[in-house]
């Protein structure tokens, strides 16, 4: 499990909530236009939808600690590797909206949650993926340990740092509580995030490689 935000809108200024919501909508429209919908195979669509549903169910297994802090898996790295950046962003936007319906956050904070729980994991995962493709040989173990395990952990650590910094800037909690008590937990929770991402992606690329957008067995397994 991992620490994730269920952001109460009352903690943040109105201008930030409005700007984040508007920019989040623009990002979703951009993602829709960028995705090549006509070329998607049935396997790609099925894996995208299945992963999205499983992630939504996983999010329901959470334990609230304080306002803005709760336990559950992020899942953005796995979704990005499976569905690609554009579909991952769209899924996370919709899943966050659905999660609002369960009463886990304020609707006014949807945009801010999208940037933190949606855009941040997708962007971090893509940067690590591009880095590995550029500086490492196309190897199966590089993909699993760098793009899956490492990306999952790093995403959680960056999220934790930004989460604590944001809550500190809006005076939601003291710096001592956030950086001495909560931030170390984010570091620890990066490991289960990495394990869940790496384990699930390993099973998929072995048994259903066509379901993973970021994996090409001809490249990583040197098939001819």
C-alpha positions in Angstrom: 0.0 0.0 0.0 1.0 3.6 -0.3 0.1 7.0 1.0 -2.2 8.9 -1.3 -4.1 12.1 -1.0 -7.9 12.5 -0.6 -7.7 16.3 -0.9 -10.2 18.3 1.0 -11.0 21.4 -1.1 -11.1 23.6 2.0 -7.3 23.3 2.5 -6.5 25.1 -0.8 -7.2 28.6 -2.3 -10.1 28.9 -4.8 -7.8 30.1 -7.6 -5.6 27.0 -7.3 -8.6 24.7 -7.4 -10.1 26.5 -10.4 -6.8 26.6 -12.3 -6.0 23.0 -11.7 -9.5 21.9 -12.7 -9.4 23.9 -16.0 -5.9 22.8 -16.9 -6.8 19.2 -16.1 -9.7 19.4 -18.5 -7.4 20.8 -21.2 -4.9 18.0 -20.5 -7.7 15.4 -21.0 -8.8 17.0 -24.3 -5.2 17.0 -25.4 -4.8 13.3 -24.5 -8.0 12.4 -26.4 -6.6 14.1 -29.5 -3.2 12.6 -29.2 -4.3 9.0 -28.9 -4.5 6.9 -32.1 -7.9 5.4 -31.4 -8.4 3.8 -34.9 -5.2 1.7 -34.6 -5.9 0.2 -31.2 -6.4 -3.5 -31.1 -9.0 -5.4 -29.1 -6.2 -6.7 -26.8 -5.0 -3.1 -26.1 -8.5 -1.9 -25.4 -9.3 -4.9 -23.1 -6.1 -4.5 -21.1 -6.7 -0.8 -20.7 -10.2 -1.2 -19.4 -9.3 -4.2 -17.2 -6.4 -2.4 -15.6 -8.6 0.7 -15.0 -11.3 -1.3 -13.3 -8.8 -3.2 -11.1 -7.1 0.1 -10.1 -10.4 1.6 -9.1 -11.2 -1.4 -6.9 -7.7 -1.2 -5.4 -8.2 2.4 -4.5 -11.2 1.4 -2.3 -8.9 -0.5 -0.1 -7.7 2.5 1.9 -7.3 3.7 5.5 -7.8 7.4 6.2 -5.2 8.9 8.5 -5.8 12.6 8.4 -7.4 15.0 5.9 -5.4 14.7 2.8 -3.6 11.6 3.8 -4.7 8.0 3.3 -3.3 4.6 2.5 -3.7 2.9 -0.9 -1.8 2.0 -4.1 -1.1 4.7 -6.6 -1.1 2.4 -9.7 -0.2 5.1 -12.2 3.1 3.5 -13.2 1.4 0.2 -14.1 -1.4 1.9 -15.9 1.0 4.0 -18.0 3.1 1.0 -19.0 0.1 -1.0 -19.9 -2.0 1.6 -21.7 0.4 4.3 -22.7 0.4 7.9 -21.4 -2.7 9.2 -23.1 -5.1 6.5 -22.1 -3.6 6.4 -18.7 -4.3 10.1 -18.2 -7.9 9.6 -19.3 -8.4 6.6 -17.1 -7.0 8.3 -14.0 -9.2 11.4 -14.7 -12.3 9.2 -14.9 -11.3 7.0 -11.9 -10.7 10.1 -9.8 -14.2 11.4 -10.7 -15.8 8.1 -9.9 -13.9 8.0 -6.6 -15.4 11.3 -5.7 -18.8 9.6 -6.0 -17.8 7.3 -3.2 -17.3 10.3 -1.0 -13.5 10.0 -0.7 -12.7 13.6 -1.7 -14.3 16.9 -2.6 -15.4 17.5 -6.2 -13.7 20.9 -6.2 -10.3 19.2 -5.6 -10.6 16.9 -8.6 -8.3 18.9 -10.8 -5.6 19.1 -8.2 -5.9 15.4 -7.5 -5.6 14.7 -11.2 -2.3 16.5 -11.5 -0.8 14.8 -8.4 -2.3 11.3 -8.8 -2.6 11.3 -12.6 -0.1 13.5 -14.4 2.8 13.1 -11.9 3.0 9.2 -12.1 2.4 9.2 -15.9 5.1 11.8 -16.5 7.6 10.2 -14.1 7.1 6.8 -15.6 7.5 8.0 -19.2 10.7 9.9 -18.3 12.2 6.8 -16.7 11.1 4.7 -19.7 12.7 7.1 -22.2 15.9 7.2 -20.1 16.1 3.4 -20.0 15.5 3.1 -23.7 18.2 5.7 -24.4 21.0 4.6 -22.0 20.4 0.9 -21.5 20.4 -2.0 -23.9 16.9 -3.4 -24.9 16.9 -6.2 -22.4 13.9 -7.9 -20.6 15.5 -7.5 -17.2 16.1 -3.8 -17.8 12.5 -3.4 -18.6 11.3 -5.2 -15.5 13.7 -3.8 -12.9 14.1 -0.3 -14.3 10.8 0.5 -16.0 8.6 -1.4 -13.6 10.2 -1.8 -10.2 12.3 1.3 -10.1 9.7 3.5 -11.8 7.0 2.4 -9.3 9.2 3.3 -6.3 10.6 6.6 -7.7 7.0 7.7 -8.6 5.9 7.1 -5.0 8.9 8.9 -3.5 8.4 12.0 -5.8 4.7 12.0 -5.1 5.4 11.9 -1.3 7.8 14.8 -1.5 5.4 17.0 -3.5 2.4 15.9 -1.3 4.1 16.9 1.9 5.4 20.1 0.4 2.0 21.1 -0.8 0.3 20.4 2.5 3.0 22.4 4.2 2.6 25.4 1.9 -1.1 25.6 2.6 -0.4 25.2 6.4 -2.5 22.0 6.6 0.1 20.4 8.9 3.4 21.3 10.6 6.7 20.8 8.8 7.8 18.5 11.6 4.8 16.2 11.2 5.0 16.1 7.4 8.7 15.8 6.8 9.8 13.9 9.9 6.8 11.5 10.3 5.0 11.2 7.0 7.8 11.6 4.4 9.7 8.6 5.7 6.6 6.5 5.4 6.4 7.5 1.7 9.9 6.1 1.3 8.9 2.8 2.9 5.7 2.6 0.8 7.7 3.0 -2.4 8.8 -0.6 -2.0 5.3 -2.2 -2.1 4.4 0.1 -4.9 7.4 -1.1 -6.8 6.7 -4.8 -6.0 3.1 -4.7 -7.1 4.0 -2.9 -10.3 6.9 -5.1 -11.1 5.1 -8.4 -10.3 2.0 -7.6 -12.3 3.9 -6.3 -15.3 6.2 -9.4 -15.2 3.2 -11.7 -15.4 1.7 -9.7 -18.2 4.8 -9.5 -20.4 5.3 -13.2 -20.0 1.8 -14.4 -20.6 0.1 -11.5 -22.4 2.8 -9.2 -23.9 0.3 -7.9 -26.4 -1.6 -6.3 -23.5 1.4 -4.1 -22.5 1.7 -1.0 -24.6 5.3 -0.2 -23.6 6.6 -3.7 -24.2 7.8 -5.1 -27.5 8.9 -8.7 -27.3 10.8 -8.4 -30.6 12.9 -5.7 -29.0 13.3 -6.8 -25.4 13.5 -10.6 -26.1 15.6 -10.1 -29.3 13.0 -12.0 -31.4 13.5 -12.0 -35.2 
